[in-house]
Amino acid sequence: MVANRTDLALETAENLGGKEKFLPRDGVRIVEQTREGYCITALDIINERGAETMEKPMGHYVTIDLTPYFRRQSGFFSRGARCIAEELAALLPDVGQDSPTLVVGLGNRAMTADAVGSMVLDNLLVTRHMVKALPLQFHTFTPVSALATGVTGCTGMETLELVQGVVEQIKPVAVIVVDALAAQERGHLCATVQ
């Protein structure tokens, strides 16, 4: 028998809900809203009882359903990008122009299903070196660094060891980690950001 496996807090809540989309749970708060035409579900695990029920650590989990992107609705790309940017900004209130930020791409570049972390880094504007070298020209840019960790089988090092070493060296205000997540529902594949 194969156990259902998911990294998505939203799917865990749906699984616990049965026929209902979500059932009220002690220690778990769920709020749905729409921004830029995309459905956003905020799930807060607020105490140990909620963590035990959800089998996830306490915290704030935000899930964005990007299905409208695939329907090619009007302005789908720019609206999706704004939606993700606004949610990310809300999670990082202390990040500003003078706030060094580290973006870490996890996963195995050689495996399509696990390459999203490194693919994001390929499309990221890395600015820390520019802000350092030409502060007058780039003073309005947030100093952003990037780290592609690879996988332990190739590097011989645990990802956490690599990230901790870089964090100790550059002392970022925030670390944004990008990774592929396991999902149970086909509709969530390539269409969900948590």
C-alpha positions in Angstrom: 0.0 0.0 0.0 1.4 3.4 -1.0 0.9 6.2 1.6 -0.4 9.5 0.3 2.5 12.0 0.3 2.2 15.8 0.1 4.2 18.8 1.1 1.2 21.1 0.6 -0.5 22.3 3.8 -3.6 23.0 1.7 -3.8 19.3 0.6 -3.4 18.1 4.2 -6.2 20.3 5.3 -8.4 19.1 2.4 -7.6 15.5 3.2 -8.7 16.1 6.8 -11.9 17.7 5.6 -13.3 14.7 3.8 -16.4 15.7 1.8 -16.2 19.3 3.1 -13.4 21.3 1.6 -12.0 22.2 5.0 -13.4 21.2 8.4 -12.7 23.5 11.4 -9.7 22.2 13.4 -8.4 23.1 16.8 -5.2 25.1 16.3 -5.7 25.6 12.5 -7.1 28.8 10.9 -7.8 28.9 7.1 -8.7 32.1 5.2 -9.4 32.1 1.4 -9.2 35.3 -0.8 -8.7 36.3 -4.4 -6.0 38.6 -5.6 -5.4 39.5 -9.2 -7.8 36.7 -10.2 -5.8 34.0 -8.4 -7.2 32.1 -5.3 -5.0 32.4 -2.2 -5.4 30.2 0.8 -3.7 31.3 4.0 -3.4 28.5 6.6 -2.1 29.2 10.0 -1.1 26.4 12.4 -1.2 28.3 15.6 -0.5 25.8 18.4 0.9 22.3 19.1 -2.5 20.7 18.7 -2.8 22.1 15.2 0.8 21.0 14.4 -0.1 17.5 15.5 -3.3 17.4 13.5 -1.7 18.7 10.4 1.6 16.8 10.9 3.4 20.0 10.0 5.3 22.6 12.0 3.5 25.6 13.4 3.6 28.5 11.0 1.9 30.5 8.3 1.4 28.6 5.0 0.2 30.6 1.9 -0.9 28.7 -1.2 -1.5 30.4 -4.5 -3.5 28.5 -7.2 -2.0 29.5 -10.6 -4.7 27.7 -12.6 -5.9 30.9 -14.3 -2.3 31.2 -15.8 -2.9 28.0 -17.8 -6.3 29.2 -19.0 -4.5 32.1 -20.6 -6.9 34.6 -19.1 -6.4 38.3 -19.8 -3.0 39.6 -18.4 -2.5 36.2 -16.9 1.3 36.5 -16.5 1.6 40.0 -15.1 -1.4 39.4 -12.7 0.2 36.1 -11.5 3.6 37.8 -11.0 2.0 40.6 -9.1 0.0 38.2 -6.9 3.1 36.2 -6.0 5.2 39.4 -5.4 2.5 40.9 -3.1 2.2 37.7 -1.1 6.0 37.4 -0.8 6.3 41.1 0.2 3.8 40.5 3.0 5.9 37.6 4.3 9.0 39.8 4.2 8.1 43.1 5.9 11.6 43.9 7.0 13.2 43.6 3.6 13.9 46.9 1.9 16.6 48.5 -0.3 19.2 48.1 2.4 18.3 44.6 3.3 20.6 41.9 2.0 18.5 38.9 0.8 19.6 35.4 -0.1 17.7 33.3 -2.5 18.5 29.6 -2.3 17.5 27.2 -5.1 17.2 23.6 -3.9 17.0 20.5 -6.0 18.7 18.5 -8.7 19.2 20.4 -11.9 19.5 17.1 -13.9 16.0 15.9 -12.9 13.1 17.9 -14.4 10.7 17.3 -11.5 13.3 18.6 -9.0 14.9 21.4 -11.0 12.6 24.3 -10.1 15.0 25.8 -7.5 17.9 26.1 -9.9 15.6 27.2 -12.7 14.4 30.1 -10.6 17.9 31.2 -9.9 18.6 31.2 -13.7 15.9 33.9 -14.0 16.8 35.9 -10.9 18.3 39.4 -10.9 21.3 39.0 -8.6 22.4 42.5 -7.4 24.6 42.2 -4.3 27.8 42.5 -6.3 26.5 45.5 -8.3 25.3 47.4 -5.2 28.7 46.7 -3.6 30.8 47.8 -6.7 28.7 50.8 -7.8 26.7 52.0 -4.8 25.7 55.3 -6.5 24.3 53.7 -9.6 22.5 50.8 -7.8 21.5 52.4 -4.5 17.8 51.7 -5.2 18.4 48.0 -5.6 18.0 45.4 -2.8 21.3 43.5 -2.5 20.2 40.0 -3.6 22.5 36.9 -3.6 21.8 33.5 -4.9 22.9 30.0 -4.0 22.3 26.8 -5.9 23.0 24.0 -3.4 22.8 21.0 -5.7 22.1 17.7 -4.0 24.1 15.8 -1.3 24.8 13.0 -3.7 26.8 15.4 -5.9 28.3 17.8 -3.3 28.8 15.5 -0.3 27.4 18.3 1.9 24.0 18.7 3.4 22.0 21.7 2.1 21.6 23.1 5.6 25.4 23.1 6.0 25.9 25.1 2.8 23.1 27.6 3.6 24.3 28.1 7.2 27.8 28.8 5.9 26.6 31.4 3.4 24.2 33.0 5.9 27.1 33.3 8.4 29.2 35.0 5.8 26.8 37.5 4.2 24.3 37.9 7.0 21.1 38.4 5.0 18.0 39.9 6.5 15.9 37.2 4.8 16.5 33.8 3.1 14.0 32.8 0.4 14.2 29.0 -0.4 12.8 27.7 -3.6 12.1 24.0 -4.0 9.8 21.6 -5.7 7.1 20.2 -3.5 5.3 16.8 -3.6 1.6 17.1 -4.4 -1.2 14.5 -4.4 -3.6 16.2 -6.8 -2.6 16.4 -10.4 -4.3 19.8 -10.6 -1.7 21.2 -8.1 1.3 20.1 -10.2 3.0 23.1 -11.9 0.0 25.2 -10.8 0.6 25.8 -7.1 3.0 28.0 -5.1 3.3 27.6 -1.4 
